[in-house]
Amino acid sequence: MKLIIAVLQHEDEDALVKALEEASLGSTRIGSSGGFLRASNVTMMIAVTDEQVDVVLNLLKKHCKRRTRHLYPLLPNLEARERFLGSIPVEVGGATVFILPVERMEKID
């Protein structure tokens, strides 16, 4: 048995949860925020059998896409703003995935 911990962008959460439910896989969602751009993230914990790990990884690859965001820098003074006009394209998205062995799991009702 494995515990998959995936940190993904909030925008990808609904499609991934729906796909996991369609594959009869449960998950626990924890709200989190990233350090870069202070983006709203979701940390998902998914307990699966060893055979289901690839299914979850494929769903993550399908539903957690990279995208380009535009960062508008906060510059300290007017002179700096005049030299730099516009935005900086930044790649965000995808998922960071940790796969851990699980010795035991119990659901308590």
ABEGO torsion letter per residue (X at the ends): XBBBBBBBBAAAAAAAAAAAAAAGBBBBBBBBBBABGGBBBBBBBBBBBAAAAAAAAAAAAAABBBBBBBBBBBBABAAAAAABBEBBBBBBEEBBBBBBBBABBBBBX
